[in-house]
Amino acid sequence: MIFKDMDEIRRHLKIGVPLPCYFIGGTDDQRKRAILNKIIGMTTEGGTGFDTHRFSGNVSADTIGDAAFEITFGGGRRCVVCEDLPFGSMGENEFKKFEQLVSEIGEMGGSTVLVFVFYSVDTEQKMDSKSKNESKTGKKNRIESLKKIIDKAEGGVIKCETPTTAELCTIIEKTCAKYKCSIHRDLCAYMIERCGSDSALLMNEARKVAEYKGTGIISKADIDLMTCATPDAKVFDLSAKIAARDRTGAFLVLQELREMGESAPLVLNILSSMYIDMFRAKAARAEGRTKSDIAADFPKSYPKPRQFLIDKAFTAQGRYSFSALLECIDVLLDAEQRMKSTGGDSDIILDETVAKLFSIK
């Protein structure tokens, strides 16, 4: 079966009866690991015995088959986990062996559970891209073929996408509640902006804040004190200082970024993207278009957990004219070219660039 959403997946895992095979992909590693551990746990009573086998990288179908069909020590199920197997680069005959293996395991009645999981999003995307290119020439789309044959073998196809902002807020609230603390929804959103949208990282940051607080309602000051800001959040501060004409504050933020170990090219890249966000927001407002329109026009730039960037851009763009934003983008582009081509000191180039941004009215 192809699971439609996380609710379906949770209901399946709660029942506790594993399917013969699974395909686990998507962008959220924390969810993938949690689901895999649940499957291993309900297959081999915790997954710590001899009947759990894990393989990764360039492993043959024969090797996987040997593990899948061996006699179990406890007389129960076997669980064979295949991580990031390079289906896109293997030969056609080898891939057919994997297809046959999935079919045979589906016919075994659940004595073996075979799991294909992709922790590397790049591996899965490259495999998908290669397969799509091959399908144009009449060759088989391997990733889709693998999913279909798993579905046909009464297995499960699971896609773990990055949680929405609302889901991440719920994760933070539940984590804080475990430690007898509460947190307002607007501060959950602030924590996501400050710490990023990785669910595992957010759970850890929420735990740190809650343990520090002890009991009661968590405040913004608690979050600022106990959590680590992402480079994005610090560069937001930098762009706000520039817009507010706070020179001293801007260069203090630059110093903090350097102390965090962030490179000048990375800081410049994030800063440039923020000015592009503002230009898009200003253009959208001039055309009477909405924040939703921007999200729809640039889905890769603004996935759901990062659509707060559009809100920030709509707020910040009012401080600039069209011509000023274009001039700022030109300054940032020139800095990027200098960093890549001149061999000059990147930190000095970044300092000069921030000073030039202050000179633009």
N, C-alpha and C positions, 0 to 999 in steps of 0.2 A: 504494500500500500504506500501511497505517497502522502505523507503527513502534511496537512494544510497549514497548521500553525502550532505554536508552542502548547496551547491547551490540549490539542489532540495528542501531542507527544507525552505530555505529563500524564494524561489519562492512561495511555498505553503503559508507561513505566510503572504507574501505580498498581496496575493489574499484576505485574510481576512475571508474566509469561513471555519469554523472548521469542522473536521471530527467527527463522533460520538464517537470515542474512540482512545486513544493513549497509546503506551508503550514507555517510555523514559528511556534509560539506557546509559551506557558508563562510561568513566573515567573523563570527564571534567564537574565538578559541575557548573562552571560559565555558560557554554553553556546550561546545563540542566535547570538551573533557568531562564535564559533569554528566552528559548523556552517555558517553562511552563508559564511564565508571559505573553508572547505573546498570547498563547492559551487561558488563562483565560481572558485576555483583549478583545479579539475578540469574546469571548463567552458571557460574562456578562457585557459588556460595562465598562471595567476597573477592574472588579473582586472585587469591594469593597462592593457590595450589599449583600442582604440576600440569593441570589441565587447561591452563591459560597460556597461549603462545602469542608473542608479539613480533611482528616483522616490519621492517621499514626499508625504503629505498628500492634498489634494483634486485628484487627477489623473484625467482621463477615460480610459475604456476605449479610445477611438480613439487617444489619445496613446501608451498602452502598446502597442497593436497596431502602430502605425507603427514603434516601436522593435523589436518582436518579429519583424516580417517584412521589415525592411530587409536589403539585401545586406551581407554581412560583408566587412571589409577583408582578413582573412586567409584567407577561404574556409572557416573552421571554424565553431564554434558561437557563438551569441549568448547572453548572460546578461542577463535583465531582472529587476531587483530592485525590488519594490514594498513600501515601508515604511510601516506604519501607515495604510493607505488606509481612509477612513471609510465602510465598506460599510453600516454601520447607518443612516447618514443620507442615503445617496444614493437617487435615485429608482429605482423598480422596473425601468424600461426600461434604465437605465444598468447596474444590477446584472445584468440578463439579458445585456447585451453582454459583461460580464466572464465570465459562465458560458460563453458561446459562444466567447470567446477561449481559455479553458482547454481546451475541447473541440478546437478547431482546432490548438492547439499540441501536444496529445496525439497528434494524427494526423500531425504533421510528421516523426516519426521521430527526434527529438532534436536537430534543427538549432538549436532555440532552447530555452533553459531559463528558465522563468518562476518566480520565487520571491516568495511573499507572506510577509512577516515582520512580526510585531508586537513592537516593542521596548517599547511602552507597554502594561503589563498592564491599565491602566485602559481603554485603547482597546479591547483585545480583550474585556475583561469587559463593558464597556458595549455593545459590539456583540452579545455573547452574550446579555446581559440583554434588550436591545431585541428581539432575534430571538425569545427565549422568550416575551416578552409578545405579540409579533405572532402566534406560533404558536397561542396560546390563542384568537385571533380568526379562525383559519383562514388566516393569512398565512404565507408561507414563512419558516422559520428560516434566516437567511442564513449564519450561520457554519457550521452543520451542512451546509447545501446546498453551500457552497464546498468544505468538506472532502470531501464525498461525490463531487462532480464531479471533484476533483483525483485522488481514489482511482480513480474510474472511468476517468480519462484515463491511468492507469498512472503517476500521480505519487506523491509521498510526503507523508504527514501526520506532522509531528514535534511532539511536546510536550516542551518542556524544563522540567521541574520542578526546584525547588530540591533539590540533592543531600541525601541523608540524612546523619546525623552520621557514619556509618561511611564514606560516600563522601568527605565533607569531610576526615576524618582521613587517608584514603588520598591525597587531593590534597596535603595538607600534607607527608606522609611522602615522597612522590615529589619534591616541590619541594625539600625539604631534601636529599634524596639526590643531586639534580643538582649540588649545591654541596658534595658530599663530607661531608655531615653526617647524623646520625641523630637521631630524636626518638621518645620513648616515646609510646605510644598515649594514655595518660592526659593527657600534656601537649598532645597534639593537641586533645583535648576541651576542655582549659583554654583553648587559643588560640581555639577557636570561641566559648566563653562570653565571652571577653575582647574579641574583635574582630568578632564577628557571623558570620552564615552565608552571606555573599556570597562565592561561590567565587573570583571575580577578586580581591577584596580580600584573602582569606586567602592566595592564591598570592603576592601582593605582600608581605604581612607575613611569610610564611614565608621568602621570598627575602631580605628584610632581615635576619632573625635569622640565617639560614645564612651570609650574606656577612659578618656581624659575627663569627660564631663561627669561621669559617674551616674547621676540621675538628673532628671529635669529636661528642660527644653534647650536644645542646642542653638547657639547664636552664631551670627556671622563672624564674630570675633573668635569663637572657638574653631570655626572652619579655617580662618586665616592663620591661626596659630598652629594648628595640628596637621594641616594637609599640605601637600607639595603642589605648587602651581605648575602647570604645563608651560612649555615655551610659548604656546599660543596665548595663554592667559597673561603672561608677562608682556608679550608684545602688544596685546590689547591695551595694557597700561601705558606702554610707550606711545602708541598712537594717540591715546587720550591726552597724554601730557603735551604732545606736539600740537594737537588741536586746541588745547587750552593755553598755548603759548608758555608753558612751564618748562623753560630750558633746564633749570637745575634738576627738576624732577625727572625729565627725560633721560638725562645722562646718568642719574642715579639708577634708573631702571636698566640702562645699558650695562652698567657695572654689575648689577645683580645677575643679569643674564650671563655675563662672562664668568661670574663666580659659580653659577650653576653648570658651567662647562659647555654652554651652547655656542656653536660656531657662528661667526659673522655671516657667512652665506645663508645659514638656516634662518637667522633673525631677519635678514634682508628679504628672504623668500616669503616669510610670514607677513612681514610689513607690507610688501608689495601686494600680496593677495588681499589685504585689508583695504588698500586704496582702490583696488579693482572692484571689491565688493561695494565700496561707496559710490564708485562711478556707475555701476550697474543699478544701484538703488536710486541714484539721482536721475538716471535716464528713464527708469521705470516710472518714477513719480511724475516726470515731465510728460510722459505718455499716458498717464492715468492708469498705469498698471499696478498690480498689487504684489505683496510679498509672495503669495502663492504662485503668481506668474513667474517670478524669478526662480523659485524652487523648481517649477516645472520646466523652465527653459534651460537650467543648469543643474540637472539631477546629480551629476558626479561631484560637483562643487559643494552641494548642499544636501547631503543625505539627511534623513529625518532627525537623527540626534544632533546634527550641526546646523539646523535651520535657524538657531538663535543668532548665527552670524548675519543673517539677513536683517533681523531686528536691530542688531547693533549698527549695521550699515545704514539703515533708514534713519536712525537717530543721529549718527555722526555726519551724514552727507550734508545736512543743513548748514554746517560750518564752512562749507566750501562752495565756490562757484564751479561751473563746468570747466572753465579755463584753468582755474587753480588745480583742480584734480588732474587734468591732463598734464599740467606742468609737473606735478608731484610724481605722476607715473613715469614721465620722461626722465626725471632725476633718478628714480629707482631703477629704471632700465639701464641707464648709463652706468650706475654703480655695479649692477650685475655684470655688464660687459667688461668693466674694468677689473672686477675680481677674477673673471674667467680668463682674460687675455693679457693683462699687463704684468701679472706676477707681483703686484704691489701688496702691501700689508692690508689684509682684509679688514682688520679692526679699525685701522685708520680710515679706510675708504668708508666704512659704515658710520664712523663718527662724522666725517665730512658730509655724508649724505643726510644725516639727521640735522646737521647745521643748515644745510641747503633747504631742507623742508621748512625750517623755521623762517627762512627768508622769503618764502612764497606767501603772498598776502591772500 
